[in-house]
């Protein structure tokens, strides 16, 4: 058996927080599983092997190793709840005013020669009227879908 590189040593306070999470099933199933892993891996507590923890909690030993590593390197809070994003996944392409103008245009009458507004036509017209510098018809679709 190889020596553990990341050894989990919980304080009394950390142990009680984790036991509370497990007892009350607070948070996501992932959070509860991570709390269980830390409790079982605690050198001052159960001190189970990774394989035994993985078998008992129905996960891979790599998961147990990753939770140990994250706890040692980043602390209890980030291990339980995961890393928080610094920014949203993608910035919004349109602000509220631009969205309102596109929606109003869609509700109005279609240009001469057209029976109805198409997404591509709306996108071209929005650029033409300088509502936006450039826009994809898919962005127009998503904007209209939110209000449908």
ABEGO torsion letter per residue (X at the ends): XBBBABBBBBBAAAAAAAAAAAAAGBEBAAAAAAAAAAAAABAABAGBBAAAAAAAAGBBAAAAAAAAAAAAAAEAAAAAAEBBBABBABBBABBAAAAAAAAAAAABBBBBGBABBBAAAAAAAAAAAGABABBBAAAAAAAAAAAX
